[in-house]
Amino acid sequence: MLDEALCYEQMAARDRSADGLFVAAVITTGVFCRPGCPARTPLRRNVRFYATAGEAMRDGFRACSRCRPLAALPDIGLATVEAVCRMIEADPAEAIDLATLAARAGYSPWHLQRRFTAIVGVSPRDYHAALRRRLYRRELRSGPSATAALYAAGYGSTSRVGGAANPLGGVTPSAYARGGAGVELSYLTIATRFGSVLVAASDKGVAFVAFGPEEQTLPELAADFPRASLRRAEADDAAVAAWAEAIGAYLNGHRPDPRLPLDIQGTAFQQLVWRFLRSIPAGETRTYTEVAAAVGRPAAVRAAASACGANRVSLQIPCHRVIRADGALGGYRWGLNVKRALLAAEGARLGSP
């Protein structure tokens, strides 16, 4: 949680060292600024504080044209954050808390958390968790058993890798050790006003949504999941049928944007981008620059675009709502004609241009 009293003090002092730790949104003007913005300090009752620019934009505020809070931040503390990354990487199996990292780095825990997240794009805890997951996967491939891999990665017990915390997502350790063999995806193709759409899902959720005829999309599904078992959905595949029906109903204008369970894998940064994309309302767009800023990595515009391109679940992760800063559509895996048609239909539904 932000210390709003401290935030206001830093804003009133135009403290540039706080840039990147939070943004200040002014209710009376509708803009949000860096803490070091040279504009006149507003009254406290007219200011809201947000940890990221994305949170401010989701509440309807726009970026200040004077201090440009969406522009790349200077690398304040970059060397310190890099040193913290090296500390975590030295032994991912070691349990290390934020207070210990902060003491070693000479920062307060709050300050380290903010600077680390602003520069790296994820918190120290999430960075450590990603490294531990990678170690677990490597040990599964080369170690004598799944149990040995678990302890080598520092999890301590099987309860630490179960359920939602499973570092392999919906894949079991044995299936992962075999390269994903044994994971079963059911698929079917539906007809919509935008053409054919292929939907594939596991028992965990939707894993793949693609526009195009089946002779095109089915090979792409096989290429994206080379070791999975693919089968056409049958009468007993009620879940994938229901999810596909919801997607079709949305595309044909019969129901709102559905929020379906997903079974997706990605890097920590990709997950951040995909989570933000799911927050963009139908009928609205964001630029790649805004996406990068919203996930705390304003300089990582190309990486944000790459994360959009790596998305396998069209519509449910609506990368079609991201465009270039000059207003051009940018890329889209399923074709610019589809992207243009989706945006036009969503805009027409809500009465926006």
Residue, then its C-alpha position, 0 to 999 in steps of 0.5 A: m500500500l502507498d503511504e499517501a501522506l509521504c507521497y503528497e510530501q514528495m509531490a509538494a517538494r517536486d522530489r524527482s527521486a520519487d519518479g517511478l515509485f508512484v504517479a499522482a492523479v489530479i481529479t480537477t484536471g483529469v491528468f496524472c503526473r510524476p512526483g517531480c512534475p513542475a506544475r503547481t501543487p494541487l490541494r491534497r483533497n484533489v489528488r489520488f495516488y497510484a502505484t503505476a500509470g496503468e492503474a491511473m489510466r484505468d480510472g480515466f486519467r490521462a498522462c500529463s503533457r508537461c512531465r510526460p509520465l509515460a516516457a522512459l524513466p531515468d535509471i535511478g538505482l539501476a546498479t542497485v537493482e541489478a545487484v539485487c537481481r544477482m543476489i536472488e540469482a545466486d541461489p534461487a532455492e534459498a528463501i530470501d525475504l524483502a527485508t533481507l534484500a533491502a538491508r543488503a542493498g541499503y534501501s528501505p523495503w518499501h523503496l526497494q520494492r518500488r524501484f525493483t518493480a519499476i525497473v525489472g517489471v515484476s516484484p522481487r518476490d515474483y522474480h525469485a519465484a520465476l527463477r525457482r520455477r525455472l530451476y524446478r523445471r531444469e531439475l525435473r528434466s535432469g534429476p532422478s525424480a520429481t521429489a528430488a527436483l522439488y527439494a532441489a528447487g527449495y520448495g520444501s514440500t509437495s504442498r508448495v507446488g500444488g493447485a494454483a501455485n503449481p510452477l508448471g501451470g496445469v501440467t503435471p511434473s511427470a508430463y513436463a518431464r516428458g516434454g508435455a506429452g500426455v497433456e490433452l487438448s480438445y478443439l472445435t471450430i465455430a462459425t462467426r460473422f468474422g469467419s471461422v474460429l478454432v477454440a482449444a482447451s484443457d480441463k483447466g481452461v481455454a488454451f488457444v483461440a485462433f481466427g481462420p479456416e481449420e486447415q490453417t488454424l489446426p496446424e498452428l495449434a499443433a505447432d504451438f503444442p507439439r507434444a500435447s495430445l490433440r483431439r476433436a471435441e466430442a459430445d462429452d466435452a461440455a466445458v470446451a463446447a460451452w466456452a466456444e459457444a460463449i466466444g461465438a455469442y460475443l463475436n456475433g453480438h449476442r452477449p458481453d465480452p466473456r471472462l473465461p478460465l484460461d490455461i496459459q503459460g508465459t514469462a513473468f513479463q508476458q503474464l504482466v502484459w496479458r493481465f493488463l490487456r484483459s483489463i482494457p474494456a471492449g471499445e477502447t484501445r491502448t498503445y504499445t507505449e501505454v501498455a509498457a508504462a502500465v506494467g511498470r516498464p515504460a522503456a520496454v515498448r518492443a518487449a510489450a509488443s512481443a508479448c502481444g504477439a506471443n498471445r495464443v488466446s485471441l479475444q480472451i487476451p484482447c491484444h487486438r485492442v493495442i495499436r501503435a502510437d501514431g494510430a496505425l493498427g500495428g501487427y496482429r497474428w490473425g491478420l489486420n483485416v480481422k483486427r480492424a473488423l473486431l475494433a470496428a464492431e466493438g466501437a459500434r456496439l458502444g457508440s465510440p469511433 
